Amino acid sequence: MSSDEWQKVRLGDVIEFNPNEKLKKGELAKKIGMDKLHPLQRYIRGFEITKYTSGTKFRNGDTLLARITPCLENGKTAQVTVLEKDEVGFGSTEFIVLREKKEYTVNDFIYYLAISPNLRDIAIKSMTGTSGRQRAQVDLIKNTPMKFPPKRIQKKVAYILSTIDEKIELNNRINQNLEAMAQAIFKHWFVDFEFPNEEGRSYKSSGGEMVESELGLVPKGWSIKSLDKVADYINGLAMKKYRPREDEKSIPVLKIKELKQGFIDSESDICSSNIDSQYRINNGDVIFSWSGSLVVDIWCGGICGLNQHLFKVRSTNYDKWFYFYWTKHHLNKFIGIAKDKATTMGHIKRKDLKDSLVTIPNLAIYKLANSIFSQLLNKQIKLREESRMLIEIRDILLPKLMSGEIRVPMEVAEQKN
């Protein structure tokens, strides 16, 4: 593969599958569980240090590809970056570890190959086993022929795609910091009552006047309302009843799965686009799954229809940040209530919303808080929308670059080299 021509090769000849590494039983090492791999997220964010007993072993730069259903179909793939130089980590036996063969391939290109349809379709078609526990077959994947570029082109392709991913990762880090900041300030002001007084000092700690309420002592001039009086919690529809007719346009259905992963995928259901507008979800809407997995988030994955077991939360009297952070404030309590239900799908009831109380500040503090929290939340939404757009661009480019349909511009090649 010394020329610039793409050549058809057997994958096992240019990629090392499940490379041999040594870890002694009982040795402390970093373990990466299947739960640490997330769709559309290149890098692994966490690990645990525990004694090695069994599992696949890997080094930094290796790509981990989940081989079981439904993890493979859901796109669980990541590149290892949490290890030190020459350190060996381990993880699930259901990982396929992919590593470069230095004569033929580079690790960054292998990662993008692993998330592209070029390889994923091969892996999915190779799956065998029962419907509930199918596994991709390593030998079948290794023996599959595929067109490969020389290393020089691999580096350029990976550079283009990495540039997009690095911007997405930066947006994610900024959003995590913004969210942590917003939640800390929210608690400080509305739970601990340490908002700034007229002198700019913390209200409660500086001896601000407190009065009795249903929640105990609260600042003078503040009031108490139940969560369901602050916002409307609109339950979704059983979207199976709203399938599009042949003459109707369709939109994706937002279910708990889509809310948790943050995007619509090829497996998402569809419904008629003519559903009532109150059940239509747009970017920036606050969504609360009240059954099964309880999650509160702001949807930024495009227009879709609201399925049952989800609330769309909105208010005519209060700003988005206010009902969003108060709903999140009560989330752990709601999760506890749902766990206590003697059903397979734990849930909360509207009574639980009524029983959840909110402190309402005086107008001056609300306006000051609004100037801060609205900016923080709007910035998060804009960054998430930008990341969603970048993901769409990357996913359009990915199969075309990986197959050679789009050739890398020479100016990019010169910049990289």
Stockholm file with secondary structure:
# STOCKHOLM 1.0

chainA/1-417         MSSDEWQKVRLGDVIEFNPNEKLKKGELAKKIGMDKLHPLQRYIRGFEITKYTSGTKFRNGDTLLARITPCLENGKTAQVTVLEKDEVGFGSTEFIVLREKKEYTVNDFIYYLAISPNLRDIAIKSMTGTSGRQRAQVDLIKNTPMKFPPKRIQKKVAYILSTIDEKIELNNRINQNLEAMAQAIFKHWFVDFEFPNEEGRSYKSSGGEMVESELGLVPKGWSIKSLDKVADYINGLAMKKYRPREDEKSIPVLKIKELKQGFIDSESDICSSNIDSQYRINNGDVIFSWSGSLVVDIWCGGICGLNQHLFKVRSTNYDKWFYFYWTKHHLNKFIGIAKDKATTMGHIKRKDLKDSLVTIPNLAIYKLANSIFSQLLNKQIKLREESRMLIEIRDILLPKLMSGEIRVPMEVAEQKN
#=GR chainA/1-417 SS CCSSSCEEEEHHHHEEESCCCCCCTTCEEEEECGGGCCTTCCBCCCCEEEECCSSEEECTTCEEEECBTTTTTTTCEEECCSSCTTCCEEECTTEEEEEECTTTCCHHHHHHHHHSHHHHHHHHHTCBSCTTSCBCCHHHHHTCEEEECCHHHHHHHHHHHHHHHHHHHHHHHHHHHHHHHHHHHHHHHHTSCCCBCTTSSBTTTTTCCEEEETTEEEETTCEEEEHHHHSEEEECBCGGGGCCCTTSCEEEEECHHHHHHTSCCTTCCEEETTSCGGGEECTTCEEEECBSSCEEEECCSCSEEEBTTEEEEECSSSCHHHHHHHHHHTHHHHHHHHHTSSSSSCBCCHHHHHTCEEEECCHHHHHHHHHHHHHHHHHHHHHHHHHHHHHHHHHHHHHHHHHTSSCCCHHHHHHHC
#=GC SS_cons         CCSSSCEEEEHHHHEEESCCCCCCTTCEEEEECGGGCCTTCCBCCCCEEEECCSSEEECTTCEEEECBTTTTTTTCEEECCSSCTTCCEEECTTEEEEEECTTTCCHHHHHHHHHSHHHHHHHHHTCBSCTTSCBCCHHHHHTCEEEECCHHHHHHHHHHHHHHHHHHHHHHHHHHHHHHHHHHHHHHHHTSCCCBCTTSSBTTTTTCCEEEETTEEEETTCEEEEHHHHSEEEECBCGGGGCCCTTSCEEEEECHHHHHHTSCCTTCCEEETTSCGGGEECTTCEEEECBSSCEEEECCSCSEEEBTTEEEEECSSSCHHHHHHHHHHTHHHHHHHHHTSSSSSCBCCHHHHHTCEEEECCHHHHHHHHHHHHHHHHHHHHHHHHHHHHHHHHHHHHHHHHHTSSCCCHHHHHHHC
//
